[in-house]
Amino acid sequence: MDQPSGRSFMQVLCEKYSPENFPYRRGPGMGVHVPATPQGSPMKDRLNLPSVLVLNSCGITCAGDENEIAAFCAHVSELDLSDNKLEDWHEVSKIVSNVPHLEFLNLSSNPLSLSVLERRCAGSFAGVRKLVLNNSKTSWETVHTILQELPDLEELFLCLNDYETVSCSPVCCQSLKLLHITDNNLQDWTEIRKLGIMFPSLDTLILANNNLTTIEESEDSLARLFPNLRSINLHKSAGLHCWEDIDKLNSFPKLEEVKLLGIPLLQSYTTEERRKLLIARLPSIIKLNGSIVADGEREDSERFFIRYYMEFPEEEVPFRYHELVTKYGKLEPLAVVDLRPQSSAKVEVHFQDKVEEMSIRLDQTVAELKKHLKTVVQLSTSNMLLFYLDQEAPFGPEEMKYSSRALHSYGIRDGDKIYVEPRMK
């Protein structure tokens, strides 16, 4: 028999957390609560409810009996209602108003844009500290209503909501510390600055996967807009294509963590160059793209930065270059060292009283060298003994007794000697 298309919060709660489906458990976040059955409740058995309720993708459309919600959810602190069919804020309010200790609420992927959130309904969210509205297409007007009624809101998630602009709230939200607003279409920096106006206490701003263009803001203005910003994520900001945009990040007075992957400006550099150039340009950061910047790495990066720009025309040298030259002085270019293995060597071949200078390939084996020497010394390979003398070796010649051994393994260099002797019968 098919399930009805819409179900109530309490119906789903009873099904999922019945003793048969959800046996008694202990552990972090699994605090078991066994309330007295409310008078008139249709439930015959007690429910084992944890303090964290996960009811995502359950087809929930409404609240159900509010008295039962109040009786069974008095201890609940986290509630995940994502990917359901809630489209009426009044129904959400009925649920939340009966969960008095609720601090985390996830309403992602519910069609809540179909209704208007009134302030009296939003008041039921007052204790929530973390609110997730991803892919709900929540309007900015609804966001403003929520902000006015949630005095303790610390984290807000507004991803995948098709925002192209930001609408400023009539009041600032002083409590918000983290704003996660990825995967929208916020291109112009004038929209981002509105976030600074609305959320002056913002600590973490996650803007990944927005087509953000150049940061058009003065240094003083950036410092005033985001005075407490400690971390910013600009992954895949397709419009950032000049180093001046990166330099602007230094204007945030408390910034210490930056994420900058997948932006056009950095695509032409190697992975090592990207990291070193970014570290050198951002002197205050202590974490880049999730990795700690150690003191030794910072010094290496800053020295790399000096050498990188030392041959550039004066008009193309960034101001940071001059700051670092003041710190370290003008550095000498690093010596170019070819670490590729030597492919051949010029050696002296000694046989009896004859000496012949030859160039030999070092990738060949001892057996192959003997074949090459047959015409020089007039000996068969089976009757030939080879000895190698390193010009700097203190212990005399070394017999080359293993036919399959490659010559480069002896460390043969130009000027070394090879002695050929007939095998004694």
C-alpha positions in Angstrom: 0.0 0.0 0.0 1.5 3.4 -1.0 2.4 5.9 1.7 0.5 9.2 1.6 2.4 12.0 -0.2 2.5 14.2 2.9 3.1 13.3 6.5 3.3 15.1 9.8 6.4 15.7 11.9 4.9 13.7 14.8 3.9 10.8 12.5 7.5 10.5 11.1 8.9 10.9 14.6 6.8 8.0 15.9 7.8 5.8 13.1 11.5 6.5 13.1 12.1 6.5 16.8 9.8 3.7 17.9 11.4 1.0 20.1 11.3 -1.4 17.1 13.1 1.0 14.7 15.3 2.8 17.2 16.5 0.7 20.1 17.8 2.1 23.3 21.3 3.7 22.7 23.9 5.6 24.6 26.7 7.8 23.5 27.5 11.4 22.5 24.4 13.1 21.1 22.3 10.1 21.8 20.9 11.0 25.2 17.8 8.9 25.6 14.6 10.6 26.8 11.6 8.6 27.9 8.8 11.1 28.7 5.5 10.2 30.2 2.9 9.5 27.6 0.7 12.6 27.2 -3.0 12.1 28.0 -4.9 11.1 25.0 -1.7 10.2 23.0 -2.3 7.5 20.4 1.2 6.1 21.1 1.1 3.0 23.1 4.8 2.6 23.5 7.4 5.0 24.8 9.9 6.6 22.4 13.6 6.6 22.8 14.5 10.0 21.5 18.1 11.4 21.2 18.7 15.1 21.7 19.7 15.2 18.0 16.8 14.4 15.7 17.5 13.6 12.0 14.3 13.6 10.0 15.5 14.5 6.5 13.8 13.3 3.3 10.8 11.9 5.1 8.0 13.7 3.2 7.0 16.0 6.1 4.5 18.6 5.2 3.1 19.7 8.5 3.7 19.7 12.3 1.0 17.4 13.7 -0.2 17.4 17.3 1.6 20.2 19.1 1.0 18.8 22.5 2.8 15.6 21.6 5.7 17.6 20.1 6.0 19.5 23.3 5.9 16.3 25.4 8.5 14.4 23.4 10.9 17.1 22.2 11.4 19.2 25.3 15.1 18.0 25.5 15.9 18.2 21.8 18.8 20.6 20.9 19.4 19.8 17.2 16.8 19.2 14.4 17.4 18.2 10.8 14.3 18.7 8.6 16.2 19.0 5.3 14.8 17.8 2.0 11.2 17.5 3.2 8.0 19.2 1.8 7.5 21.9 4.3 6.2 25.0 2.4 4.3 26.8 5.1 6.3 28.8 7.8 3.4 28.4 10.1 3.9 24.6 10.2 7.6 25.1 10.9 6.7 27.5 13.7 4.4 24.9 15.3 7.3 22.5 15.4 10.0 24.9 16.6 7.8 26.6 19.2 7.4 23.3 21.0 11.1 22.5 21.1 12.3 25.0 23.7 16.0 24.1 23.8 16.5 24.0 20.1 19.9 25.5 19.0 20.5 24.0 15.5 17.8 23.9 12.8 18.3 22.6 9.2 15.5 23.5 6.8 17.5 23.0 3.6 15.7 22.0 0.4 12.2 22.7 1.7 10.0 24.8 -0.6 9.5 27.6 2.0 9.7 30.4 -0.6 6.1 29.6 -1.3 5.0 31.3 1.9 5.7 34.5 3.9 7.3 34.4 7.3 5.5 36.7 9.7 7.4 38.1 12.6 5.1 36.4 15.2 6.1 33.1 13.6 9.8 34.0 13.4 9.7 34.7 17.2 9.4 31.0 17.8 13.0 30.6 16.4 14.4 32.9 19.1 16.7 30.4 20.7 18.3 29.1 17.5 22.0 29.7 17.2 22.7 27.8 13.9 20.2 28.0 11.0 20.6 26.3 7.7 18.4 27.5 4.7 20.4 26.1 1.8 18.5 25.5 -1.4 15.3 26.8 0.1 15.2 29.9 -2.2 14.5 31.9 0.9 14.0 35.6 0.0 16.1 38.4 1.6 12.9 39.7 3.2 12.5 36.4 5.0 16.1 36.5 6.1 15.6 40.0 7.5 12.6 38.9 9.5 14.6 36.0 10.9 17.5 38.2 11.8 15.2 40.6 13.8 13.8 37.7 15.8 16.9 35.6 16.5 19.1 37.7 18.9 21.5 34.8 19.5 22.0 33.6 15.9 25.7 32.8 15.4 25.8 30.8 12.1 23.7 31.2 9.0 23.8 29.1 5.8 22.3 30.6 2.7 23.9 28.4 -0.1 22.3 27.5 -3.4 19.6 30.1 -3.2 20.2 31.8 -6.6 21.1 35.2 -5.0 22.4 37.7 -7.5 22.1 40.6 -5.1 22.0 41.2 -1.4 19.3 43.2 0.2 20.4 45.1 3.3 18.5 44.5 6.5 17.1 47.6 8.3 18.9 46.4 11.5 22.4 45.0 12.0 22.8 41.4 13.3 25.6 41.8 15.9 25.6 38.1 17.0 26.4 36.5 13.6 29.9 35.0 13.5 29.7 32.7 10.4 28.0 33.2 7.1 28.0 30.4 4.5 26.7 31.8 1.2 28.4 29.6 -1.4 27.1 28.5 -4.8 25.1 31.7 -5.5 25.8 34.3 -8.2 27.1 37.2 -6.2 29.4 38.9 -8.8 29.8 42.5 -7.8 31.7 43.5 -4.7 29.1 46.1 -3.9 26.8 43.2 -2.9 29.5 41.7 -0.7 30.0 45.0 1.2 26.4 44.9 2.2 27.2 41.7 4.1 29.8 43.6 6.1 27.2 46.3 6.9 24.6 43.7 8.1 27.0 41.5 10.0 29.7 43.7 11.7 30.9 40.9 14.0 31.4 38.4 11.2 34.4 36.1 11.9 34.1 33.7 8.9 32.8 34.5 5.5 32.5 31.6 3.0 31.9 32.9 -0.6 33.1 29.9 -2.6 31.6 29.3 -6.0 30.3 32.8 -6.5 31.5 34.6 -9.7 33.0 37.4 -7.7 34.8 40.0 -9.7 37.4 42.5 -8.6 37.4 43.8 -5.0 36.5 47.5 -5.6 36.9 49.0 -2.2 39.5 51.2 -0.5 41.7 49.7 2.2 40.1 51.9 4.9 36.6 51.0 3.8 37.4 47.2 3.9 38.8 47.6 7.4 35.6 49.3 8.6 33.2 46.9 6.8 34.9 43.7 8.2 36.7 44.7 11.4 36.5 41.2 12.9 36.9 39.0 9.9 39.3 36.2 10.7 38.6 33.7 7.8 37.5 34.1 4.2 36.9 31.5 1.5 37.0 32.7 -2.1 37.4 29.4 -3.9 36.4 29.5 -7.6 35.9 33.3 -7.6 36.0 33.4 -11.4 36.3 37.2 -11.7 39.5 37.5 -9.5 42.2 37.9 -12.1 44.8 40.5 -10.7 47.2 40.5 -7.8 45.8 43.8 -6.5 42.6 41.8 -5.5 44.8 39.5 -3.3 46.6 42.5 -1.8 43.3 44.0 -0.8 42.8 41.1 1.6 45.5 42.6 3.8 43.1 45.4 4.6 41.1 43.1 6.9 42.7 43.8 10.3 42.1 40.4 11.8 42.4 38.1 8.8 44.5 35.0 9.4 43.0 32.3 7.2 42.4 32.4 3.5 41.2 29.9 0.9 41.9 30.7 -2.7 41.7 27.7 -5.0 40.4 27.6 -8.6 40.7 31.3 -9.4 41.9 32.4 -12.9 44.7 34.6 -11.6 46.6 31.5 -10.3 46.0 29.0 -13.1 49.3 29.9 -15.0 51.5 29.2 -11.9 52.8 25.9 -10.6 51.4 24.6 -7.3 54.6 25.6 -5.5 54.6 29.1 -7.1 51.0 29.7 -6.2 51.5 28.9 -2.5 54.7 30.8 -2.1 53.5 33.9 -3.9 50.3 34.0 -1.9 52.1 33.5 1.4 54.6 36.3 0.6 51.8 38.7 -0.3 49.7 37.9 2.7 52.0 38.5 5.7 49.3 38.1 8.4 47.8 34.7 7.4 48.6 31.6 9.4 46.6 29.2 7.3 46.4 29.0 3.5 44.0 26.7 1.8 43.6 24.6 4.9 47.3 24.2 5.6 49.3 25.9 8.4 51.9 28.3 7.3 55.0 27.6 9.4 57.6 30.3 10.2 60.2 28.5 8.0 57.8 28.3 5.1 57.0 31.9 5.4 60.7 32.9 5.2 61.3 30.6 2.2 58.2 32.1 0.4 59.3 35.7 1.0 62.8 35.0 -0.2 61.3 33.2 -3.2 59.1 36.3 -3.9 62.2 38.6 -4.0 64.0 36.3 -6.4 60.9 35.9 -8.5 60.5 39.6 -9.1 64.1 40.7 -9.1 64.3 40.6 -13.0 60.9 42.3 -13.6 60.8 45.9 -15.0 60.5 48.4 -12.2 56.9 49.4 -13.2 55.8 45.7 -12.8 57.4 45.1 -9.4 54.8 45.0 -6.6 55.1 47.2 -3.5 55.5 44.0 -1.4 58.8 43.3 -3.2 60.3 46.5 -1.7 59.0 45.7 1.7 60.7 42.3 1.6 64.0 43.7 0.2 64.0 46.0 3.3 63.6 42.9 5.5 66.1 40.6 3.8 68.2 42.8 1.6 68.8 42.1 -2.1 69.4 38.4 -2.6 71.6 36.7 -5.1 69.9 34.5 -7.7 69.9 30.8 -6.8 72.5 28.7 -8.6 71.1 26.5 -11.3 72.0 22.9 -10.5 71.5 20.2 -13.1 70.5 17.1 -11.1 69.9 14.8 -14.1 72.2 11.7 -14.0 75.3 11.9 -16.3 74.7 10.0 -19.5 78.3 9.6 -20.6 81.9 10.1 -19.4 85.4 10.6 -20.9 87.7 8.0 -19.4 91.2 6.7 -19.9 91.4 3.0 -20.9 94.7 1.4 -19.8 95.9 -1.9 -21.3 99.5 -3.0 -20.9 101.5 0.1 -21.8 98.8 1.7 -23.9 96.4 4.5 -22.9 93.4 5.5 -24.9 90.9 8.2 -24.1 87.4 7.1 -24.8 83.8 8.4 -24.3 81.6 5.7 -22.9 77.9 5.5 -22.3 77.0 5.1 -18.7 73.6 3.4 -19.3 75.3 0.3 -20.7 76.3 -2.7 -18.6 79.8 -4.1 -17.9 79.2 -6.9 -20.4 78.3 -4.3 -23.1 81.5 -2.3 -22.3 83.6 -5.4 -22.8 82.1 -6.0 -26.2 82.9 -2.3 -27.1 86.5 -2.8 -25.9 87.2 -6.0 -27.8 88.6 -4.2 -30.8 90.7 -1.8 -28.7 92.5 -4.4 -26.6 92.3 -7.4 -28.9 90.9 -9.7 -26.1 87.8 -11.8 -26.1 85.1 -10.8 -23.6 85.5 -14.0 -21.7 89.2 -13.4 -21.3 88.9 -9.8 -20.1 89.0 -8.4 -16.6 88.0 -4.7 -16.0 89.0 -2.5 -13.1 87.6 0.9 -12.4 89.7 3.6 -10.7 87.9 6.6 -9.3 90.4 9.5 -9.4 89.4 10.5 -5.9 89.2 7.0 -4.4 91.6 6.2 -1.6 91.4 2.4 -1.9 92.7 1.7 -5.4 91.0 0.1 -8.4 87.6 -1.8 -8.0 87.1 -4.9 -10.1 84.0 -4.6 -12.4 83.1 -8.3 -11.9 79.3 -8.2 -12.4 78.4 -8.4 -16.1 74.9 -7.1 -15.7 75.7 -4.1 -13.6 75.2 -0.7 -15.2 78.2 1.6 -15.5 76.4 4.6 -13.9 76.1 2.7 -10.7 79.9 3.0 -10.2 79.7 6.8 -10.2 82.0 7.1 -13.2 82.9 10.7 -14.1 85.1 12.4 -16.6 88.8 11.8 -16.0 88.4 8.4 -14.3 90.4 5.3 -15.4 89.5 1.8 -16.5 92.2 -0.9 -16.5 91.9 -3.9 -18.8 93.8 -7.1 -17.9 93.8 -10.5 -19.5 92.3 -13.3 -17.4 95.0 -15.6 -16.0 94.6 -19.2 -17.2 
